[in-house]
Amino acid sequence: MPVSFLENIEELEGFLGYQFKDKRLLTQALTHKSYYHENPGECSDYNERLEFLGDSVLGLVIVEDLFFKDNHLTEADMSKMKSYLVKESVLFDIATKLSLGKYLKLGRGEESTGGRHKRSVLSDATEAVFGAIFIDSDYETTKKVILRLFNEKIADVVDKKEWHDFKSELQEKCQGMFGVLPEYRIVKQEGEEHRKIFTAEVYVKGDVYGSGIGKSKKDAQMAAAKKAMEKLGNE
């Protein structure tokens, strides 16, 4: 293994707050299948199996933390919160915080199409890293790493209810009050291809009832729906 890659691994371990006993596990977690297929003699496996494992470990850690954090949370509340916290955009934010993209081993094709910045590639690699930590240590150790990385996001979800499905609530509200469905329009998109920021507006009977921004069209629409609900609540 090249010295430069080992140095990179040590840097990433510092960001994670965890040192691997078996560095090969972290290397596997950072290896995309495109690299594996282009360099079959160099690595024994790629990260999809670890990603599958990490996804399950992450889900359990999140649910366990929510369960003991607030005994007033219902099963439905925890289910929605968990779905929000393990979604691709949140994992992408965690990967960005770790600068995970620069440590990945990608094939030439994936590299040339911006794989180091792709949400799907980075979110999958994040879960693979969690899976690798679990294999290298144990559940409690993995939980500590995950909760340290997700602590702020979990707090936002519980305290600010960021998981709330404002689009569904607005749809029901509009049907009940006006007999129509809200209409969403993406009115602006800015930034580089892998870091776009979207602005959405929601219309009810032709009038703008809210606008919002987000890292995806769906997030922007959700933010706009939240604003619309606040306006309807004041009318």
BELFEN-V470096 format. One record per helix or strand of 2 or more residues. SS is the DSSP state (hx for helix, st for strand). FROM is the first residue (numbers start at 1). TO is the last residue. If there is no record, write none. Layout:
SS/FROM/TO
SS/FROM/TO
This chain:
hx/3/16
hx/23/29
hx/33/38
hx/48/69
hx/75/85
hx/88/97
hx/100/103
hx/108/112
hx/115/117
hx/119/136
hx/139/160
hx/166/177
st/183/190
hx/193/195
st/197/204
st/207/214
hx/217/234
